[in-house]
């Protein structure tokens, strides 16, 4: 079995489950070559992935959670993105935004998110066709993040386009495109903070600018990095889960029929199975702080260790018939949101709310939605989901 987890072609139709299966069975802590780096350990079994994520003292998020070294960690003049911090510093920064993402706060957004879902379907329902990713799945997280941060909704849509460029494999975009997208994001964040300092509102941007960590307010770079993280991470799961999830339903019409039969009752379980099945975030990297071992494999201090969530979510040791798509699966303790530990996805509750509202609106109002062409997938080894998914349906939402 040829294993290449750095080639976008391996992810051209979703997760490379044939490679992952071979690794789990034959080399679960695999030494993977890296053309422009020292190589890394690919960790592919469920229990090992969970362990690495839960031990930040041994498996550090510094200097970066991306496989490449260099500027992958976005450390700028001594500043770090929260995602690349370890406790206790990570805990102090996470506390600044976590109140907006706890279940009680997310519940207050129910009506607003439902209204956005209605608006999104309103915009396509008379057309009879659309790109399910661009026109539906990508709209919801763009609008919600814009709402949270106090931005015009259309600005959220434009910022989402930048995140696609940031996550693309470098060879799939023009030279300098990714850095340019980050700089555009930072320029927008600078203008936003200038405005919010003069005109604070009831939004997360204003609260961040008024907050302090260890007695110090966030400076311009701190805010820029927070902004990039919230916009970037805020779109990944929902956009790719809804797009990849609908593709899964098109490929498994029996499961779609099962869901439609009892939509509200089965939707929560279906969402968990979609998260396991699609696994929108492909990996996260850690760096060892000391000599250690994983599943008996010695790991030296300073080595890169990469958790592959899509592989863990198909591990036969953790799931019964993991290659069977089953919206009634229970239990379903997937690791699509990180599997616990200090970096467990902050936006998990919000993502579930967005996904539930959007899928419910889509399946209720477009009852005969079906593919109108082949899906094309993101050219990325970090994020998994369709880039485009053309669909068609009866204009006005009436079943054909």
N, C-alpha and C positions, 0 to 999 in steps of 0.2 A: 504494500500500500504506500503510495507516494503521499506524504503529508506536507502541505504548504499552507500554513495559516496566515501568511503575509501576502498572499496573492489574491487580489480582488476577485479573480476568476473562480476561486474556491467558494466565494459567497455570491456568485452571479444569479443563483436562484433560491437564495435563503441560506440557512446554516448548512455547512458541509457535514451532514450527519454520517456519511460513510467514513470519513476520516475520523470523526469523533468516536464512532463506535469501535474502530480499530484501535485507537489510542486507549480508550477505556479498558479494552480487553487485553491489550498487549504491552502498552507502555504508558500507564496513566499519569506519570510525571515525566514528560517527554522533553529531552533536550533539543530545542528547536534552533536551527541556525538563523542568523540575522545578517543579511548582506553587509549592512553598514553599522554593525554593532557587535557586541560580544555574544549574543544569543540569549535565550530565555528558557525557563521551564514552563511548559504548557501543562496546566493542571486540569484534568477533564472529568474526574469522578465527583459525584455529588458531595460526599462527606468531606473530601479534601478541599473542595471549593468553599464549603461553609467554614471549615476550620481556618483557612487562610484569611477569609474576610473578618473573622471574629478575633484575630490576634494581632492588633496593630502594633504592639510592642515588638513583635518579631517580624511581621510583614508590614512594612511601612508604606504609606501613600506618598512619601517624599522620595525623589524629587518630582515624580510625575506618575499619573495613572495610565499613561499611554506607553506603548512598547518602545518607541524611539526615545532616546535621550535628547539632550539639547534643549530646545525651546518648547518641547512638548508639555512641560509643566506650567508654562505661562508664569514663571517666576520673574517679576519685573522689579528691579531696584529694591530687592529685599522683601517685596510683597509676594504673597501666595494666593492662589485660588483656594477656596475652602476645601475643594475636592482633593487637593494635594497636601492637606494638613493632617497631622496626627493628634490624638488627644494628648494633653488637655486643651491645646490651642484650638483644635478643630471644634471641640465642644463649646468653647466660648463664642466662636463665630457662628456656629450652627444655631445657638440660642437666640441670635438676633432675628432670624427669619422663621424659626420653627413655630412660633405662635400662629402664624398665618397658614400653617399646613397641618395642624392637629385636627382630629375628626370634628370637634365642635366648630372650629372656624370654617372648615370645608363645608360642613352641613349648611352653614349660612349662605353658601353660594349655590345651593340646589336650584332655586328658582332662576337665578341669573344664568347658570349653565344650561338649564332646560330652554330658556329663551334663546340663547345663542344657538343651540342645536336646531331649534325651529327656524331661526333665521338662515342658518346654513343650508338646510334642505329647501327652504323657500326660494333660495337663490338659484337652485338647479332644477326644481321639480317640473317646470314647464318645458325644459329643454329636451327631455327624453334621452339625454346622454351627457356624460361628463367624465372627467378624470377623478376617480374616487379619492385619490391621494391629494391632488392639488385643490380640488373643489370642495371636498368634504373632510377627509381625515386631517389634512394640514391646517384647515381653518380653525377648528376648535381650540387646540392648544395655543395657536397664535393669538386668538381673541382673548382667551382666559389670562394668559401671561400679560398681555397688554392691559387688561382690566386690572389685574393685581398691581402692576407697576405704575398705573396712572398714565397710560399712553393712549393715543388715538388707535382704534382697532385696526385701521389700515396699516399703521406703522408696524404693528405686530406681524402682519402678513409679510411685509417687506423684510423684517428682521429674520423671519423664519427662513427665507430664501438664503440668507447669509449662512445660517447654521448648516444647510445642506452642503454648501461649499466647504465649510470648515471640516465636516465629517467625511468628505469624499477622499478616496485614496489619492495621494499626491500626483500619481501618474495619470489620473483621469481628469484633471483640471489644468488650466494653463499655469505655467510657472509663476509663483508669487500670488496665485489667486487666494490661497488659504490665509496667508498673512494679510492680504488686502481686505479680506472679509472680516478678520479680527479687528483691523484698524478702523474699518467702517463702523463696526459695532462699538468700539471705544469712542469714536467721534460722536456717535449718537448718544452714548451714555454721558459724555461730557456736557453736551447741550442739555440733556435731561436734568442732570444734577444742578446745573446753573439755574434752570427754570424752577426746580423744586426748592432750591434754597431761598429763592425770592418769593415763590408762591407754593408753600407746602400744602398738601392735601391729605385726605384720608386714604393713603395708598402706601404700598410697601416701599416704594422709592423714598418717600418723605420720611417714613419711619427709620429706614436705614441711615439716612443722612442725619437724623437726630440721635442715633444710637451711639453708644460708647463701648469700647472693649478695653479693659484694663485702664480705664480713665481717659482714654483717647478716642476722639471721633474718627470715623472713617475718612481717609483722605481721598483724593481724586482717583488714584490707582486702585485703592481698596474697593471703592464703589464700582469702578469699571469692571473689575474682576467678578464682583458679586453679580452685576448686571449680565455679564456674558454667561455666567453659570446658570442664572435663573432663566434666561431666554433660551439658552442652548438645551439644558436638561429638561426645561418645561415642555419642549415639543417632541422630544425623542420617543418617549413611550407611547403617548396617545396616537401620534401620527402613524408610527410604524405598526403599532398594535392593531389599530382599526384597518389600515390598509392590508397588512399581512393577515389579519383575522378574517376579513371578507374573502381574501384569496383562499384561505383554508376552508371557509364555508362553501365556496364555489367548487372546490375539489372534493368536498364531503357533503353532498346535498342532503343525505339522510340526517346529518347532525343539524343542518340549517332547518329542515322540516321539524325536527324534534324541538328546537328552540322556538320556532314560530308557534308551535302548538300551545306552549305555555310560556309566553315571552317573559312576563314579569317574574314568574316563579323560577325560571331556569337561567335567566340572564346573569345573575351574580356568579353562579358556578361556571357558566360558559366563559365569562371574562377571565376567570382564573385559569381555565384550560387554554384559552387563547394566549395568555401571558406565558404559560409553560411552553406551548407549542411554537410560538413565534420567537420568544426571547429577544426583544428588540435591542437590548444592549448585549453585544457579543462578548466583550471581555472587560476586565479591569486588571491593571498591573499593580503589583506590590514589589518592594525591594527589601530583601532580608537585612536585618540589623545585626544578626549574629549567625554563626553556624547553626544549622538546624537540620531537620529531615521532614520529608512528607512521604507517607506510606512506605517508609524504609529507605527512601532515596535521599542520600546526603545532599544538602544544599549549603553552599558556602555563603558567608556574610557578603553582602553587596550584590548577590545574584538577583536577576529579575525573575519574578514568579507571576504568571499570568493565569487568572481564573477565567475559564470558558463557561459562561452561564448556559449557553445553548446546549452544550454537551452534558452538563450536570442535570439539566432538565429532561434529558432522555436517558438517564442512567438506569439500567435495569436493576441495579442494586437498591434503588430508591423508589421506583415507580413500577407498578404492574402493567405489563404491555405498554411500555412508554412510547412506542411508535404507532399506537392507536389513538386517534383524535376522538376524545370522548367528553362531551360537555357536561356529563353527569359524574365525572371522576371525583371520587372522595375517598380518603383525604387527597389534597393536592398541595403539598407544601413545597411549591416551586421556589426557585431562587431568582426569578426575573427581576426582582427589586433588590437583589444583593444578598439575600439569605441571612440577614441579621448583621450584627456588628455595628460599630459607630457610623459607618457610611451607608447603612440601610437607607434606601431612597427616601429623601425628605418629602417628595411629592407623591408618594404612593397613594394616599387617600384621595388627593385631588385628581390624579390620573384615572383612578377607578370611577370617580364621579363623572369625569368628562367622557370616558369610554362608554359608560352605561347610558348617559343621556344621548350620545351621538348614535350608538347602535340602536337604541330603542326608537329614536326618531326615524332613522334610515329604514329599519326593517318594517316599521308601521306604515310609513308614508310612501315608500317605494317597494311595494310588496313583490314586484316581479323583476327587481334588479338582477342583472346577469352580466357576465363578461362581454365586452365588445371588441376584444383584442387581447394580445398577450401582455402579461405584466412584465415590466422591466424593473430590476432591483437596483438599489443604491450601490454604486461602485465603492463600497466601503468594507474594511475589515474590522470596523469598530461598532457600527450601527447596522442592524439588519431590518429591512423592510422594503416594500415596493417603492420605487421612485415615481412610477406611473402605473395606473391600473384603470384602463378605459372600461366603462360600463354603459349599459343602456337600460331603459325602463320606459313604461308607458307615460307619456307626458301628462302631467297633472296627478300622477301617482295612482291611476286606476289600473288594477290588475288586467293584464292582457287576456 
